[in-house]
Amino acid sequence: MDTIGAFLPLILIFGVFYILLIRPQQKKVKQHREMLSNLRRGDKIITSGGIIGTVNKVSDNKELQVQVSENVEIKIAPGMVSDLYTSSETEKKQPVKDIKSESKSESKGGLLSGLLGKKK
């Protein structure tokens, strides 16, 4: 009975490490592997070195041809792709909607703005 009690803290520590560290890392690796297998021509990517380019050719998942700028293409290993590049245009469109919704909420007046008064 004492031996189980001695190993119980170690088992609990391993369980916490698994839940907080190992499992999220495995999910992240799985998502990255899935993203690499779904790379297609025309996708904008960011390499681990910070280079942003467009995929021109995928060769058997062993090599990618990436266009960095006009008439400049580089070959990289798929493992060097860190993420897909999301356009800043889509990010700019979302705050416009947020600003409109904020102006509507200000015109209606919230609970705190009614209590504290409107900003000038």
DSSP file (Angstrom, degrees, kcal/mol; ACC not computed):
  #  RESIDUE AA STRUCTURE BP1 BP2  ACC     N-H-->O    O-->H-N    N-H-->O    O-->H-N    TCO  KAPPA ALPHA  PHI   PSI    X-CA   Y-CA   Z-CA
    1    1 A M     >        0   0    0      0, 0.0     4,-1.7     0, 0.0     5,-0.1   0.000 360.0 360.0 360.0 -37.3    0.0    0.0    0.0
    2    2 A D  H  >  +     0   0    0      1,-0.2     4,-1.7     2,-0.2     5,-0.1   0.839 360.0  57.3 -68.4 -31.9    2.9    2.4    0.8
    3    3 A T  H  > S+     0   0    0      2,-0.2     4,-1.6     1,-0.2    -1,-0.2   0.885 106.2  48.8 -67.8 -36.8    4.5    1.7   -2.6
    4    4 A I  H  > S+     0   0    0      1,-0.2     4,-1.4     2,-0.2    -1,-0.2   0.909 110.7  51.3 -66.7 -40.7    1.3    2.9   -4.4
    5    5 A G  H  < S+     0   0    0     -4,-1.7    -2,-0.2     1,-0.2    -1,-0.2   0.815 108.6  52.2 -64.9 -31.0    1.2    6.0   -2.3
    6    6 A A  H  < S+     0   0    0     -4,-1.7     4,-0.4     1,-0.2    -1,-0.2   0.843 114.0  41.8 -74.4 -33.1    4.9    6.7   -3.1
    7    7 A F  H  X S+     0   0    0     -4,-1.6     4,-2.4     1,-0.2     5,-0.2   0.631  93.7  84.2 -88.8 -13.6    4.3    6.5   -6.9
    8    8 A L  H  X S+     0   0    0     -4,-1.4     4,-2.4     1,-0.2     5,-0.2   0.895  89.2  49.4 -58.7 -44.8    1.0    8.4   -6.9
    9    9 A P  H  > S+     0   0    0      0, 0.0     4,-2.5     0, 0.0    -1,-0.2   0.895 111.7  50.1 -62.3 -37.4    2.6   11.9   -7.0
   10   10 A L  H  > S+     0   0    0     -4,-0.4     4,-2.3     2,-0.2    -2,-0.2   0.901 110.9  48.8 -66.6 -39.5    4.8   10.8   -9.9
   11   11 A I  H  X S+     0   0    0     -4,-2.4     4,-2.3     2,-0.2    -1,-0.2   0.915 112.2  48.8 -65.6 -42.2    1.8    9.4  -11.8
   12   12 A L  H  X S+     0   0    0     -4,-2.4     4,-2.3     2,-0.2    -2,-0.2   0.905 110.5  50.7 -63.8 -41.7   -0.1   12.6  -11.2
   13   13 A I  H  X S+     0   0    0     -4,-2.5     4,-2.5     1,-0.2    -2,-0.2   0.918 110.9  48.8 -62.6 -43.4    2.8   14.7  -12.4
   14   14 A F  H  X S+     0   0    0     -4,-2.3     4,-2.5     1,-0.2    -1,-0.2   0.902 110.4  52.0 -63.2 -40.3    3.1   12.7  -15.5
   15   15 A G  H  X S+     0   0    0     -4,-2.3     4,-2.3     2,-0.2    -2,-0.2   0.906 110.5  47.5 -62.1 -42.2   -0.6   13.0  -16.1
   16   16 A V  H  X S+     0   0    0     -4,-2.3     4,-2.8     2,-0.2     5,-0.3   0.919 112.0  50.0 -65.5 -43.7   -0.4   16.8  -15.8
   17   17 A F  H  X>S+     0   0    0     -4,-2.5     4,-2.6     1,-0.2     5,-1.7   0.903 111.1  50.2 -60.3 -41.2    2.6   17.0  -18.1
   18   18 A Y  I  <>S+     0   0    0     -4,-2.5     5,-2.6     3,-0.2    -2,-0.2   0.934 114.9  42.3 -63.7 -45.4    0.7   14.8  -20.6
   19   19 A I  I  <5S+     0   0    0     -4,-2.3    -2,-0.2     1,-0.2    -1,-0.2   0.904 124.5  34.4 -69.4 -41.5   -2.4   17.0  -20.5
   20   20 A L  I  <5S+     0   0    0     -4,-2.8    -2,-0.2    -5,-0.2    -3,-0.2   0.779 134.6  11.9 -88.4 -27.9   -0.6   20.4  -20.5
   21   21 A L  I  X5S+     0   0    0     -4,-2.6     4,-1.4    -5,-0.3    -3,-0.2   0.804 122.6  42.7-117.3 -52.1    2.5   19.7  -22.7
   22   22 A I  I  ><S+     0   0    0     -5,-1.7     4,-2.2     2,-0.2     5,-0.2   0.942 112.2  48.5 -73.3 -48.7    2.5   16.5  -24.7
   23   23 A R  H  ><S+     0   0    0     -5,-2.6     4,-2.0     1,-0.2    -1,-0.2   0.912 112.0  47.5 -62.9 -45.8   -1.1   16.4  -26.0
   24   24 A P  H  > S+     0   0    0      0, 0.0     4,-2.2     0, 0.0    -1,-0.2   0.888 112.0  51.9 -62.7 -35.9   -1.2   20.0  -27.3
   25   25 A Q  H  X S+     0   0    0     -4,-1.4     4,-2.3     1,-0.2    -2,-0.2   0.900 108.2  51.0 -66.5 -39.3    2.2   19.5  -29.0
   26   26 A Q  H  X S+     0   0    0     -4,-2.2     4,-2.2     2,-0.2    -1,-0.2   0.895 110.1  49.8 -64.2 -39.3    0.9   16.4  -30.8
   27   27 A K  H  X S+     0   0    0     -4,-2.0     4,-2.4     2,-0.2    -2,-0.2   0.901 110.4  50.5 -64.0 -41.0   -2.2   18.2  -32.0
   28   28 A K  H  X S+     0   0    0     -4,-2.2     4,-2.2     2,-0.2    -2,-0.2   0.904 110.9  48.1 -64.9 -42.1    0.0   21.0  -33.3
   29   29 A V  H  X S+     0   0    0     -4,-2.3     4,-2.5     2,-0.2    -1,-0.2   0.896 111.4  51.2 -64.9 -40.5    2.3   18.6  -35.2
   30   30 A K  H  X S+     0   0    0     -4,-2.2     4,-2.3     2,-0.2    -2,-0.2   0.913 110.5  48.1 -64.1 -43.2   -0.8   16.8  -36.7
   31   31 A Q  H  X S+     0   0    0     -4,-2.4     4,-2.4     2,-0.2    -1,-0.2   0.892 112.2  49.6 -63.7 -40.2   -2.2   20.1  -37.9
   32   32 A H  H  X S+     0   0    0     -4,-2.2     4,-2.2     2,-0.2    -2,-0.2   0.916 111.2  48.7 -65.2 -43.5    1.1   21.1  -39.4
   33   33 A R  H  X S+     0   0    0     -4,-2.5     4,-1.9     1,-0.2    -2,-0.2   0.902 112.5  48.6 -62.7 -41.2    1.4   17.8  -41.2
   34   34 A E  H  X S+     0   0    0     -4,-2.3     4,-1.2     2,-0.2    -2,-0.2   0.896 109.9  51.7 -65.3 -41.0   -2.1   18.1  -42.5
   35   35 A M  H  < S+     0   0    0     -4,-2.4     3,-0.2     1,-0.2    -2,-0.2   0.896 109.7  50.1 -62.4 -40.4   -1.5   21.6  -43.7
   36   36 A L  H >< S+     0   0    0     -4,-2.2     3,-1.1     1,-0.2    -1,-0.2   0.881 108.9  51.0 -66.6 -37.9    1.7   20.4  -45.6
   37   37 A S  H 3< S+     0   0    0     -4,-1.9    -1,-0.2     1,-0.2    -2,-0.2   0.744 110.0  51.4 -72.3 -20.8   -0.2   17.6  -47.3
   38   38 A N  T 3< S+     0   0    0     -4,-1.2    -1,-0.2    -3,-0.2    -2,-0.2   0.315  77.8 128.6 -97.8   8.3   -2.9   20.0  -48.4
   39   39 A L    <   +     0   0    0     -3,-1.1     2,-0.3    -4,-0.2    22,-0.1  -0.446  35.7 179.6 -65.8 134.3   -0.5   22.6  -50.0
   40   40 A R    >   -     0   0    0     -2,-0.2     3,-1.8    17,-0.0    15,-0.2  -0.847  37.6 -76.1-131.0 166.3   -1.6   23.4  -53.5
   41   41 A R  T 3  S+     0   0    0     -2,-0.3    15,-0.2     1,-0.2     3,-0.1  -0.418 117.2  29.1 -62.8 134.2   -0.4   25.6  -56.3
   42   42 A G  T 3  S+     0   0    0     13,-3.1    -1,-0.2     1,-0.4     2,-0.2   0.261  84.5 134.0  97.7 -11.0   -1.3   29.2  -55.7
   43   43 A D    <   -     0   0    0     -3,-1.8    12,-2.7    12,-0.1     2,-0.5  -0.514  53.4-133.4 -70.9 137.3   -1.2   29.0  -51.9
   44   44 A K  E     -A   54   0A   0     41,-0.3    41,-2.8    10,-0.2     2,-0.3  -0.812  33.0-177.8 -91.2 131.6    0.6   31.8  -50.1
   45   45 A I  E     -AB  53  84A   0      8,-2.9     8,-1.9    -2,-0.5     2,-0.4  -0.826  26.8-140.0-127.9 163.7    3.0   30.5  -47.5
   46   46 A I  E     -AB  52  83A   0     37,-2.7    36,-2.5    -2,-0.3    37,-1.6  -0.997  23.5-144.5-121.3 127.1    5.4   31.8  -44.8
   47   47 A T  E >   - B   0  81A   0      4,-2.5     3,-1.7    -2,-0.4    34,-0.2  -0.374  29.8-104.8 -84.5 169.5    8.6   29.8  -44.4
   48   48 A S  T 3  S+     0   0    0     32,-2.8    33,-0.1     1,-0.3    -1,-0.1   0.711 123.1  57.8 -67.2 -18.2   10.4   29.3  -41.1
   49   49 A G  T 3  S-     0   0    0     31,-0.3    -1,-0.3     2,-0.1    32,-0.1   0.491 123.0-105.2 -87.5  -4.5   12.9   32.0  -42.2
   50   50 A G  S <  S+     0   0    0     -3,-1.7     2,-0.4     1,-0.3    -2,-0.1   0.546  70.3 145.9  95.2   8.2   10.1   34.5  -42.7
   51   51 A I        -     0   0    0      1,-0.0    -4,-2.5     2,-0.0     2,-0.5  -0.660  35.5-152.6 -82.5 131.7   10.0   34.5  -46.5
   52   52 A I  E     +A   46   0A   0     -2,-0.4     2,-0.3    -6,-0.2    -6,-0.2  -0.906  31.8 141.0-105.7 128.7    6.5   35.0  -47.9
   53   53 A G  E     -A   45   0A   0     -8,-1.9    -8,-2.9    -2,-0.5     2,-0.4  -0.935  47.6-102.4-155.8 176.9    5.8   33.5  -51.3
   54   54 A T  E     -AC  44  67A   0     13,-2.3    13,-3.1    -2,-0.3     2,-0.4  -0.923  35.7-118.9-112.1 132.4    3.4   31.7  -53.6
   55   55 A V  E     + C   0  66A   0    -12,-2.7   -13,-3.1    -2,-0.4    11,-0.2  -0.544  33.9 171.5 -71.6 125.4    3.6   28.0  -54.3
   56   56 A N  E     +     0   0A   0      9,-3.6     2,-0.3    -2,-0.4    10,-0.2   0.727  65.6  10.5-101.7 -31.4    4.1   27.4  -58.0
   57   57 A K  E     - C   0  65A   0      8,-1.4     8,-2.8   -17,-0.1     2,-0.5  -0.987  54.2-156.6-153.5 137.7    4.8   23.7  -58.0
   58   58 A V  E     - C   0  64A   0     -2,-0.3     2,-0.8     6,-0.2     6,-0.2  -0.976  14.0-162.4-115.0 120.3    4.6   20.8  -55.5
   59   59 A S  E >>  - C   0  63A   0      4,-2.8     3,-2.5    -2,-0.5     4,-1.0  -0.845  65.1 -51.4-109.7  97.8    6.9   17.8  -56.4
   60   60 A D  T 34 S-     0   0    0     -2,-0.8    -1,-0.1     1,-0.3     4,-0.1   0.747  95.6 -73.9  50.8  31.9    5.9   14.6  -54.6
   61   61 A N  T 34 S+     0   0    0      2,-0.3    -1,-0.3     1,-0.1     3,-0.1   0.713 124.7  92.8  55.4  22.4    5.9   16.4  -51.2
   62   62 A K  T <4 S+     0   0    0     -3,-2.5     2,-0.3     1,-0.4    -2,-0.2   0.561  90.2  20.3-112.3 -16.9    9.7   16.5  -51.2
   63   63 A E  E  <  -C   59   0A   0     -4,-1.0    -4,-2.8    14,-0.2     2,-0.4  -0.990  59.2-158.7-156.0 140.7   10.2   19.9  -52.8
   64   64 A L  E     -CD  58  76A   0     12,-2.7    12,-2.5    -2,-0.3     2,-0.6  -0.976  11.8-146.6-121.9 137.1    8.2   23.1  -53.3
   65   65 A Q  E     -CD  57  75A   0     -8,-2.8    -9,-3.6    -2,-0.4    -8,-1.4  -0.924  24.9-171.2-100.1 120.2    8.9   25.7  -55.9
   66   66 A V  E     -CD  55  74A   0      8,-3.3     8,-2.9    -2,-0.6     2,-0.7  -0.943  19.3-141.8-119.2 128.8    8.0   29.1  -54.4
   67   67 A Q  E     +CD  54  73A   0    -13,-3.1   -13,-2.3    -2,-0.5     6,-0.2  -0.805  19.8 177.5 -89.4 118.7    7.8   32.4  -56.2
   68   68 A V  E     -     0   0A   0      4,-2.2     2,-0.3    -2,-0.7    -1,-0.2   0.875  67.1 -22.7 -88.7 -43.9    9.1   35.1  -54.0
   69   69 A S  E >  S- D   0  72A   0      3,-1.1     3,-2.1   -15,-0.1    -1,-0.3  -0.860 101.0 -42.1-150.3-174.8    8.8   38.0  -56.4
   70   70 A E  T 3  S-     0   0    0      1,-0.3     3,-0.1    -2,-0.3    -2,-0.0  -0.345 127.5  -2.8 -60.2 131.2    8.6   38.4  -60.2
   71   71 A N  T 3  S+     0   0    0      1,-0.1     2,-0.5    -2,-0.1    -1,-0.3   0.644 109.3 109.7  62.0  18.6   11.0   36.2  -62.0
   72   72 A V  E <   +D   69   0A   0     -3,-2.1    -4,-2.2     2,-0.0    -3,-1.1  -0.947  39.1 167.1-126.7 111.5   12.4   34.9  -58.6
   73   73 A E  E     -D   67   0A   0     -2,-0.5     2,-0.3    -6,-0.2    -6,-0.2  -0.956  11.0-169.7-122.7 142.7   11.6   31.3  -57.7
   74   74 A I  E     -D   66   0A   0     -8,-2.9    -8,-3.3    -2,-0.4     2,-0.5  -0.921  18.0-132.6-126.5 155.6   13.2   29.2  -54.9
   75   75 A K  E     +D   65   0A   0     -2,-0.3     2,-0.3   -10,-0.2   -10,-0.2  -0.920  31.7 173.2-106.4 131.7   13.0   25.6  -54.1
   76   76 A I  E     -D   64   0A   0    -12,-2.5   -12,-2.7    -2,-0.5     5,-0.0  -0.932  35.3-107.0-134.6 159.6   12.4   24.7  -50.5
   77   77 A A    >   -     0   0    0     -2,-0.3     3,-2.0   -14,-0.2     4,-0.2  -0.638  32.2-122.8 -80.2 142.6   11.7   21.6  -48.4
   78   78 A P  G >  S+     0   0    0      0, 0.0     3,-1.7     0, 0.0    -1,-0.1   0.793 108.3  67.4 -59.3 -27.7    8.1   21.3  -47.2
   79   79 A G  G 3  S+     0   0    0      1,-0.3   -43,-0.0   -17,-0.1   -17,-0.0   0.687  90.1  64.4 -66.2 -16.6    9.2   21.1  -43.6
   80   80 A M  G <  S+     0   0    0     -3,-2.0   -32,-2.8   -33,-0.1     2,-0.6   0.500  76.6 102.0 -86.1  -3.7   10.4   24.7  -43.9
   81   81 A V  E <   +B   47   0A   0     -3,-1.7   -34,-0.3   -34,-0.2     3,-0.1  -0.708  46.8 179.5 -80.0 121.6    6.8   25.9  -44.4
   82   82 A S  E     -     0   0A   0    -36,-2.5     2,-0.3    -2,-0.6   -35,-0.2   0.834  57.2 -21.1 -92.8 -34.8    5.7   27.4  -41.1
   83   83 A D  E     -B   46   0A   0    -37,-1.6   -37,-2.7   -48,-0.0     2,-0.3  -0.991  64.9 -92.3-164.9 162.7    2.2   28.5  -42.0
   84   84 A L  E     -B   45   0A   0     -2,-0.3     2,-0.6   -39,-0.2   -39,-0.3  -0.678  46.5-120.2 -80.3 141.5   -0.2   29.6  -44.7
   85   85 A Y        -     0   0    0    -41,-2.8     2,-0.5    -2,-0.3   -41,-0.3  -0.739  21.7-152.8 -88.1 122.5   -0.2   33.3  -45.2
   86   86 A T        -     0   0    0     -2,-0.6     5,-0.0     1,-0.1   -41,-0.0  -0.822  25.5-112.1 -95.3 134.4   -3.5   35.0  -44.7
   87   87 A S     >  -     0   0    0     -2,-0.5     4,-0.9     1,-0.1     3,-0.5  -0.293   9.8-135.4 -66.5 144.6   -4.0   38.2  -46.6
   88   88 A S  H  > S+     0   0    0      1,-0.2     4,-2.1     2,-0.2     5,-0.1   0.691 101.2  71.7 -72.4 -17.8   -4.2   41.5  -44.8
   89   89 A E  H  > S+     0   0    0      1,-0.2     4,-1.7     2,-0.2    -1,-0.2   0.898  97.1  48.0 -64.3 -39.4   -7.2   42.4  -46.9
   90   90 A T  H  > S+     0   0    0     -3,-0.5     4,-1.3     1,-0.2    -1,-0.2   0.861 111.3  50.9 -69.1 -33.1   -9.4   39.9  -45.1
   91   91 A E  H  < S+     0   0    0     -4,-0.9    -1,-0.2     1,-0.2    -2,-0.2   0.853 109.0  51.6 -70.3 -33.5   -8.1   41.2  -41.8
   92   92 A K  H  X S+     0   0    0     -4,-2.1     4,-1.0     1,-0.2    -2,-0.2   0.839 105.8  55.3 -71.4 -32.0   -9.0   44.8  -42.9
   93   93 A K  H  X S+     0   0    0     -4,-1.7     4,-1.2     1,-0.2    -1,-0.2   0.872 102.7  56.0 -69.0 -36.4  -12.5   43.8  -43.9
   94   94 A Q  H  X S+     0   0    0     -4,-1.3     4,-1.8     1,-0.2     3,-0.4   0.919 103.2  51.3 -66.8 -45.1  -13.3   42.3  -40.4
   95   95 A P  H  > S+     0   0    0      0, 0.0     4,-2.7     0, 0.0    -1,-0.2   0.836 103.2  61.3 -62.9 -28.7  -12.5   45.5  -38.4
   96   96 A V  H  X S+     0   0    0     -4,-1.0     4,-1.9     1,-0.2    -2,-0.2   0.919 106.0  46.3 -61.0 -41.7  -14.8   47.5  -40.7
   97   97 A K  H  X S+     0   0    0     -4,-1.2     4,-2.2    -3,-0.4    -1,-0.2   0.887 111.7  52.0 -65.6 -38.7  -17.7   45.3  -39.6
   98   98 A D  H  X S+     0   0    0     -4,-1.8     4,-2.3     1,-0.2    -2,-0.2   0.889 107.4  51.8 -65.1 -38.9  -16.6   45.7  -36.0
   99   99 A I  H  X S+     0   0    0     -4,-2.7     4,-2.4     2,-0.2    -1,-0.2   0.907 109.8  49.4 -65.0 -41.3  -16.5   49.5  -36.2
  100  100 A K  H  X S+     0   0    0     -4,-1.9     4,-1.8     1,-0.2    -1,-0.2   0.915 111.8  48.1 -63.5 -41.8  -20.0   49.5  -37.7
  101  101 A S  H  X S+     0   0    0     -4,-2.2     4,-2.0     1,-0.2    -1,-0.2   0.856 110.9  51.9 -68.4 -32.8  -21.3   47.3  -34.9
  102  102 A E  H  X S+     0   0    0     -4,-2.3     4,-2.2     2,-0.2    -1,-0.2   0.904 107.9  51.0 -68.0 -40.4  -19.6   49.5  -32.3
  103  103 A S  H  X S+     0   0    0     -4,-2.4     4,-1.9     1,-0.2    -2,-0.2   0.871 110.4  50.1 -66.1 -34.3  -21.2   52.6  -33.7
  104  104 A K  H  X S+     0   0    0     -4,-1.8     4,-1.9     2,-0.2    -1,-0.2   0.909 110.7  48.6 -67.1 -41.2  -24.6   50.9  -33.5
  105  105 A S  H  X S+     0   0    0     -4,-2.0     4,-1.9     1,-0.2    -2,-0.2   0.840 110.8  51.5 -69.4 -30.6  -24.0   49.9  -29.9
  106  106 A E  H  < S+     0   0    0     -4,-2.2    -1,-0.2     2,-0.2    -2,-0.2   0.882 108.3  50.8 -71.3 -36.6  -22.9   53.4  -29.0
  107  107 A S  H  < S+     0   0    0     -4,-1.9    -2,-0.2     1,-0.2    -1,-0.2   0.865 112.8  46.4 -68.7 -33.7  -26.0   54.9  -30.6
  108  108 A K  H  < S-     0   0    0     -4,-1.9    -1,-0.2    -5,-0.1    -2,-0.2   0.859 110.3-133.2 -73.2 -35.2  -28.2   52.5  -28.6
  109  109 A G     <  -     0   0    0     -4,-1.9    -3,-0.1    -5,-0.2    -2,-0.1   0.573  12.8-125.7  84.7 122.3  -26.3   53.2  -25.4
  110  110 A G     >  -     0   0    0     -4,-0.1     4,-1.7     1,-0.1     5,-0.1  -0.274  29.2 -97.2 -90.7-179.1  -25.0   50.5  -23.1
  111  111 A L  H  > S+     0   0    0      2,-0.2     4,-1.6     1,-0.2     5,-0.1   0.927 123.3  42.6 -65.1 -46.6  -25.6   50.1  -19.4
  112  112 A L  H  > S+     0   0    0      1,-0.2     4,-3.3     2,-0.2     5,-0.3   0.879 111.9  53.2 -71.4 -36.6  -22.3   51.6  -18.5
  113  113 A S  H  > S+     0   0    0      1,-0.2     4,-1.7     2,-0.2    -1,-0.2   0.858 108.8  51.4 -67.5 -31.1  -22.5   54.5  -20.9
  114  114 A G  H  < S+     0   0    0     -4,-1.7    -1,-0.2     2,-0.2    -2,-0.2   0.878 116.5  40.1 -68.5 -36.9  -26.0   55.3  -19.5
  115  115 A L  H  < S+     0   0    0     -4,-1.6    -2,-0.2     1,-0.1    -1,-0.2   0.891 126.6  32.3 -77.9 -40.9  -24.6   55.3  -16.0
  116  116 A L  H  < S-     0   0    0     -4,-3.3    -3,-0.2     1,-0.2    -2,-0.2   0.620 110.6-115.7 -95.5 -13.8  -21.3   57.1  -16.7
  117  117 A G     <  -     0   0    0     -4,-1.7    -1,-0.2    -5,-0.3     2,-0.2  -0.167  40.0 -59.9  96.7 164.2  -22.3   59.3  -19.5
  118  118 A K        -     0   0    0     -4,-0.1     2,-0.2     1,-0.1   -12,-0.0  -0.496  51.8-109.3 -83.8 150.7  -21.2   59.4  -23.1
  119  119 A K              0   0    0     -2,-0.2    -1,-0.1     1,-0.1    -2,-0.0  -0.505 360.0 360.0 -73.4 146.2  -17.6   59.9  -24.3
  120  120 A K              0   0    0     -2,-0.2    -1,-0.1     0, 0.0    -2,-0.0   0.379 360.0 360.0-114.0 360.0  -16.9   63.2  -25.9
